[in-house]
Every structure is written in C-alpha cells, then in structure tokens.
Amino acid sequence: MQSVSLARAKIQTPRFRRGLIERRELEHQLGNALTSRRLILLVAPAGYGKTAALSRQLQRLHSGCAVAWLTADEEDDLQRFLSHLIEALEPLDPPWRLAPEALFDLLARGQLRSAASALLGTLEATDAPNGGVIVLDDLHAVADARVFEFVDHLLDGLPHNWTLVIASRVEPPLALARWRARREMVEFNEAALSFSQQEVQDLWRHATGRDDPEQAGRLHDRTQGWAAGLCLSLETSERSAATAPKDIWRNRRHLFDYLASEVLEDLPGALQEFLLRCALLPELTVQRCEQISGNPRAAQLLEELERRRLFSSVLDSEELTLRLHDLFRDFLEERLRQLHPDEVPALLRLAAQSETDPVRRTLMYLRAGAWDEAQQSLIEATADMLASDEGAQVIRLIEQFPADIQAQSPVLAYVRGWCAWPHYQYGVVQSAMAQAAVGFDTLGRHDDAQRARAMQALAMFFCGHMEEAKRLSQAVRARPMDLETKTLSELLDFWYEGHHGPLDGPGHCLAKVVDLLMQGSRAELWFRCMTRVNTFLSRPGVRAQVQRLVQGARSTGEACWSLQANANLVEAWLLLWQGRLAELEAAFQRIEEDAQWLGQPAGLRIRLLTLKVMYQVSCDDRDAVRATCEAIVAHVSLLDTSSHLHLIYLAVVVMASAAIEDWPAVRMHLPALHAEIGHENPSMQSLIRSFEARLALQEGRVGEALIALRELAPGSALLDMLFLDSTVRTQLALAELADGSPTAAWRALEPLVERVTVSGNIGQVLFTGVQVLTELSLAPWGNAAPKEGLATLRQWAETAQRFKAGSQEGPRASAAQDAGLSARELEVLALLAHSHSNKLIARALDLSPHTVKRHVARILDRLDLASRMQAAHWYRSRFGG
C-alpha cells in the first residue's frame, strides 16, 4: 500500500484515543464554543493537549457539521498553506466559482484579499446545514507573514455558520482586538488547558488502577498540570515523576535529558534504533519506516509505538499512520545527530526518496546537503507545478539553495527561465537558458544543454533577434535532440517561416510540432507550443493544424485549466476566421467563463481582448472597439518590454482603430510602433507601413499611399500576420479607385478574393471593417471586375452587415427547460440532485473530478444559484426524482 500523501497527512483530523479520562469542564466549554463562536483560539506551549482536546470535540459534533482540518508546518508558505486548505475542504464538495488553482495566481499577483474573498464565497455556498469548522493546527510553525494576512482576510468575511479554530504555541499576529471587543472569540490559554488537581487524580487512577491523592498531588505540583509532563511521568515511574526537578517542564535541555534517561533508554534496543531513524519522517507508515530504518519488522514496531502511546497521534487513514509530537520528534532527531551524526544525510535522502510531495522532497534533500538530488527533484516537479500554476512556489524553492549554487547551477538557471516563460518574460528566459546551456555542457549533460538552447532560441526570436535565433536553432539541430528539443525546434521554424517564408512553411512546421506533441508530451509543453499560433491562420495548411492542436490539447490536459482555456481561445479564432457568428458567440461565453474560473489571468485576458476587438470591428461596434482598445493598452503597459509582444498588441490597437476610422488613436499609437520595431521583423515593418499608408489615404495623400501599398502588395501574402494581406490589398484597391484606375484596383484585390474563396476564411476580410467592404462592393468597377468577383464583394459586405446586425440583437435566449445547460451538465446535475459527491459523479460519467468541479461551477453560474443544495432543488422541481 502506498504511503499516505503529504496533503492527506496534513488534512486528517488526528484520531482521539479512546480510554483517556474525560475533562468535563474543558470539553464542555470547548464544545459550546465550537457551536456558538466564530473564532476559537487555543494558545499554549507544546504539550498542553491542544490537538487532543480539539480532535475529541470534533468527533462529538453533529454528523451534519462540516469539518476541515489543516496541520501547518514550517515548510508552509502562503501558496502551500492555501493549497492544503483547499485540499482539506474538498471532501465537502465546495461549489467553487473560481478554479482553486486560480487562487494561486491571485496570490502571486499580491491580491490576497481577492483570493480570500473567493474562498469565502465558496465557504458560504458550501452545503453545511449544521455549520462548519475549520481548524488550523500548529499555526506557530508558519514563518510566512502573508499567511496571517490571508487568515485576517478570512476572518473579516467568515460566514456566520462557520467557525475558525486556531491552535498555536504563541498568539498569532492577527487583528484579534476587534474579535475580543465583539465577544465573538473564545480563548483557551495555558491555564485553561492545564489539568486540574482532580483531573490529575483521575488520570493517576486510570493509569495505575489505584487511588493515591498524595502521589497525584505531588505530580500535579511538579508538572503544574502540563499534559505532556503528566504523560511522561506516568509512562516512566512514580519515583522519577515525584523527584524530577520542578523546572524540567520549562527547560528544553533538562526535558531532553529526561526523555533520554526515563523514556528512550527504557525502550527495547530495537525500538530505540527504529524510533531514532524514523523521527526524520513527518509521518510514519510501515512502508516509509521500513525503507528508512531498514528494519523488516516495521509493522510490528509501529503497532508497539501506538500501543505505548509514545507521544504520537494516529491519523485517520486506511493504513496505520502516526505523527510524532513535535517535542518528542525534536528530541529524537537531536539524539540521532548525537549518536549517529554520519547517518543523518543518508537517512534524509532515504526519507526524500519515499516522499510524494515535490516541495517536501526537495526540502529534505536540501536539509541533507544533497544539492544534486534537490535540483533533480525540483526539475522533475517543475512541469507539473507550472501546469498547476505553481510557478511562484518553484521560484521560492530555488531561493532555498545556497547562494553560490543558485549562481552557478545550470539546473536552477534552467528552471528560472522555464518559470519566466508563462509570464512572457522572454528576456529572462533568454539569459537564463544561455547560462543553463553552458553549464550543462560543462557537466557533459548535452541533451539538457540542447533543450536549454532550443528555449533560448525561441526567447531570442520573441525578443526580436530573429536571425541570431535561427542560427542558434540550426546549431541545435546539428546535434542529436530528444523529443522536447525537436518539438521546440520545429516551433521556432513555425515562427521564423511565418515571418520570412515560404508561404506554406508555417503549415508544414506546425504539422510537425503537433505530430511530436502527440507522441506523449506533457500538458505544460502543449501550453508552451500553443500560445498565439493563430497569428498565421491565413497561411496554407495552418488552420487544419491549429484544429489538430486544439483537439490534442483537450485530450491531453483535461485537468489543466490553463491549457483548456487556451484551447477554447484558439478555437474561437478558427470560428472568427471562418465567419461563424453564432458559434463564436457561444465560444465567447465559454472563454469568459474560463477567464472567470481562472481568476482573470493577465495572459489569457489580453488575448481574449484581442479576439474581442477583432470581432467588434467585424460587427462595426465602434464604441465597444474603443473600450476594448483602451483595455488592451492598459494590459500592454503591464507586459515585459524585453520582447516585442507588447508592440504586437499595440499594433492590434492601431489596426482596430483604423478599421473604425478612429484616426486620433492611430496617430497617437503609431509612433511607438515605428520607433521600436527592428529590421529583423519584416511582417511588423510591413504592417506599420500599411498603417501609415492607410492614414495617408484618409488624409487625401493618395499618391503617397499608392507608392507604399504597391511596394507592400507583392509580399503581403508571404508576410501575412494580423490581417496584413487583407489590409494591404483592400486599401490598395481603394487607393487605385481614388486614383481613377478600377482595373489596377481589381488587379490588387483579385489575389485576396481568390484566396478567401478557396479557403473559406472570410474572417480575414471582415476585420478590414464594414465601411471598407461596403465601399468596395459599391465602387464603380465598370468592366474592370468580373461578375463573379463583384458577387464575392457583395457577399463580403452582406456578411459584414449580418455580423453588425447580429451583434445588435444581443445574446440568443437559451431554452427555458435546460436554462442553457449542456447535455453533460444536465447529467452532472441529475447525479448531484441524488446527493452524489464530485468523485462519485466523476466515476459514474467517466470524467475526472477536476472536470466535474468545473461543470458544477458552470451549472451554478448559468442557473444563478449559490450552492449545490439549491442546484439539486432546481433540478428536482423541474425533473422530479
């Protein structure tokens, strides 16, 4: 059986051990507080029974009370703390309206209040008819101050039917004064948690089987009611309990000496050695203990530990799982380092090898000084962590390495660059990957060096150094490549040939990229290869390969929400390109839901705005175009300027503004583009010249416009991106008509008409604007244009007018019966109405729990409901059952 995972161990309520004496007064007070107060604080030094008291009372709560337990530890930063809190809530089937993973992105952007608000909204909507309790145990272990800021935000909006319980050795740095003033908080301190003299007598009787008030009184005096001291004394001998120095329970050194002489040395030798080595494990299971101790009797020894109740709690899991008390574990580790110092690094390595959590595994290797293993652990985990939007956590792990290793390690440089990629920080990627490649070659890790150089070349390309990027890519191709390196190299060729030709080059390259991805690539690599591939949709063969890319991404990364959202966005571009208005409206709804579900990530948002503005231009919705352009400009200001990405989005703003004849906006933004685009980007240079020519035509400088557009037209198809070819040819046709030459105008327009007719990609001409297409359809062509060609122009204009009319009609009304729910969502809702959990629904419909979670969120959004209970009622009221 697999060992219990870190998340499972941290979120399991410790099992209260039966047979211990009742502490009626404490338990009565704590029980009342759990059902009547919103904040309970248990603050006392180690060993005062905070965890035991809580676990006992939670087991006595009404069965309908929702309970989530999280044990904090020193490795918890805010993101890690929140991830385990989310995991602790999952058994309650909370109706998330925002992807739990999206909360991490909010944290990375410093939006702690927004993340807390999203979590609070989910808590409020969670079905908890008898209230809910969240326990944060051992909160003193947390060093990240942001955790306490986040908890403060949770307390500010905590729903009235929920109680937050905090157990800590010290008072947490929270804004507690107002809670005390409002009397909504109950505190249990050292005095409240200490055993009374009567309770010590009861405990003595229970442990020894006889009454002895005198001995019990001495024990109470010596321990002052400290639970751990009482247990220690009763586990050893009456003599040592009665004669131990009074200050033993307050002095860590004396206490450790006492544990050595009165507890550890009293155990059988085999059990002593077993305990010393297993103390390095945060949770003790048979498999992990057997591996680290090398003792085949691990199962029997763990059972012996449980029988002796040696300062451990039992977790509620399928296999026997113990967690040692912090004080006892600290003592055992110190003792191990005294007796067997040379073994500790090797034992930590063994502990790390069986650790399933990548963060804890990496930190264990770091404690062992096993820098190579720690780096390998980190690089193996990075792809999955990035796919789960945990890049910030990866960076924090890098910062745990010694400074000299951070500065010199090619692995850490590679991981830094890898983490920068999703944020479009291509300058960081380029320098980090260059450092990584040199370092890998020095170590003889040439496959890794090749992969780093492939990433470096792509980043270099996006920073505008296209020829240098191409030369580097050719050098990479000259040596053996693994699958990922081949994929990245083909991706670079896709981008390079899109800007430099041949015409069908991007389609062929993208086909190779998809073929390689389908050989088993991870979701994160699909995401890396997918962003902005719509740029070259006008090129032969690209549309079919983009469709393959979308389908492959959906089947590969079902639980990777960022990849699924990207796939939906790219598919919407295909719909726009083909002029499929009704389907595009539905796609917009899906993408808006994606953006909301993911917490409005900046990368997705700006690409969605770009798609929207194209659609709004096609619909001639001028006010919407202006508003969207303003939003794009605001997002552009936040982008890293080491690459030309911000200029590409600015070019979209200029193009959209020109299409609706907002010339002041064109004049405002055009100079920035002209100043920054280098000579290595011929597509963008041509695009800028087309903007200048369009502006000249509008200002009546027809001759100037004609010169520029005639120079651009022969290469506009070869360099086509962002509607360059359709812009150049339609504007050249208008300029030739203005110059009195309809024959030349048709000659300019005819290649575009033929390409659109053959491909069916009418979207590329719709973006030129309703006004332009109408002018062309009504122009005095005489005999210059064939009838078929004129019919095509009229069709374009009519399609544009339909787009415009369709946008003014507003969204289509959904069917009354299903309220816009899909067939799959109705299936999910039917099972939800029969009280099935997300896991059971997933099993019944052969879906992942992640997908079911998303379906539930969409159901609640579309029905405008708050909770699963309301959704179940909605379904039963309409369909029975």
Secondary structure as UniProt FT lines:
FT   HELIX           6..10
FT   STRAND          14..15
FT   TURN            18..19
FT   HELIX           24..36
FT   STRAND          39..43
FT   TURN            46..47
FT   HELIX           50..59
FT   TURN            63..64
FT   STRAND          66..71
FT   TURN            74..75
FT   HELIX           78..89
FT   HELIX           90..92
FT   HELIX           100..108
FT   TURN            109..110
FT   HELIX           112..125
FT   TURN            129..130
FT   STRAND          132..137
FT   HELIX           139..141
FT   HELIX           145..157
FT   TURN            160..161
FT   STRAND          162..168
FT   HELIX           177..182
FT   STRAND          185..188
FT   HELIX           190..193
FT   HELIX           197..208
FT   HELIX           213..223
FT   TURN            224..225
FT   HELIX           227..235
FT   HELIX           238..243
FT   HELIX           246..249
FT   HELIX           252..258
FT   HELIX           259..263
FT   HELIX           264..266
FT   HELIX           269..278
FT   TURN            279..280
FT   HELIX           286..293
FT   TURN            296..297
FT   HELIX           298..308
FT   STRAND          312..315
FT   STRAND          322..324
FT   HELIX           326..339
FT   HELIX           341..343
FT   HELIX           344..353
FT   HELIX           358..367
FT   TURN            368..369
FT   HELIX           371..387
FT   TURN            388..389
FT   HELIX           391..398
FT   TURN            399..400
FT   HELIX           403..408
FT   HELIX           410..420
FT   HELIX           421..423
FT   HELIX           426..442
FT   TURN            443..444
FT   HELIX           446..462
FT   TURN            463..464
FT   HELIX           466..477
FT   HELIX           483..500
FT   TURN            503..504
FT   HELIX           505..517
FT   TURN            518..520
FT   HELIX           523..530
FT   TURN            531..532
FT   HELIX           533..536
FT   TURN            537..538
FT   TURN            540..541
FT   HELIX           542..556
FT   TURN            558..559
FT   HELIX           561..578
FT   HELIX           581..597
FT   TURN            598..599
FT   HELIX           602..618
FT   TURN            619..620
FT   HELIX           622..636
FT   TURN            637..638
FT   TURN            641..642
FT   HELIX           645..659
FT   TURN            660..661
FT   HELIX           663..676
FT   TURN            679..680
FT   HELIX           682..698
FT   TURN            699..700
FT   HELIX           702..716
FT   TURN            717..719
FT   TURN            722..723
FT   HELIX           724..738
FT   TURN            739..740
FT   HELIX           742..759
FT   HELIX           763..766
FT   TURN            767..768
FT   HELIX           770..778
FT   TURN            782..783
FT   HELIX           787..809
FT   TURN            816..820
FT   HELIX           823..833
FT   TURN            834..835
FT   HELIX           838..845
FT   HELIX           849..863
FT   HELIX           868..879
//
